[in-house]
Amino acid sequence: GAVVSQHPSRVICKSGTSVKIECRSLDFQATTMFWYRQFPKQSLMLMATSNEGSKATYEQGVEKDKFLINHASLTLSTLTVTSAHPEDSSFYICSADSPGTPYGYTFGSGTRLTVV
Amino acid sequence: AQTVTQSQPEMSVQEAETVTLSCTYDTSENNYYLFWYKQPPSRQMILVIRQEAYKQQNATENRFSVNFQKAAKSFSLKISDSQLGDTAMYFCAFMSYQGGSEKLVFGKGTKLTVNP
């Protein structure tokens, strides 16, 4: 089946630095990638939707300049957390439309970000 | 705006027994999709079952089945012959596709524990 590879799985960074998270669709082309944030014991909250070759669409309340999303190819989307602060510590998950079946979303394995 | 409500924060069931997880949603749309996702401790999101709103027949995937009541906007998940590996968070999700935009909206989740 369709696989979305997400890296890194865990990252610890210092306050003020930037962190890049990558999601790659393996063996299929993902025209649309979704980025979610999940706080402990809570649900997934959509942060933004990225379409290949165009600017991402951010959900209300999500800072565009802080969470930079790039979807430069049909197999790669990246989320960069800029000038990270401890409150940005969270679990970030990407997902992509999977081919073959209608609206079958495939999720990456997630990235646990800890800002110290 | 669409909302998804899961009224059972936690549930438990004995191995081999049957359990039903509740989900209700609110929408004014007629065409949409509903999903149940499983998130085990690994935090990998796994699609359990999917239902298209235009289909009257309830979806079934092996031990997993749904009771889709469109008029009542209810979408419950039944797990038969529960197994220890079914222990996970279960999220109900709603998706509609309009005007070139699609978005998954998740409920808050139900933590299911299968006891030996």
Interface residues (C-beta under 8 A of the other chain):
Chain A: T32 F34 Q38 Q42 S43 L44 M45 L46 T49 T57 F91 I93 S95 T101 P102 Y103 G104 Y105 T106 F107 S109 G110
Chain B: Y33 F35 Y37 S42 R43 Q44 M45 I46 L47 R50 E52 F91 M95 Y97 S101 E102 K103 L104 V105 F106 G107 K108 G109
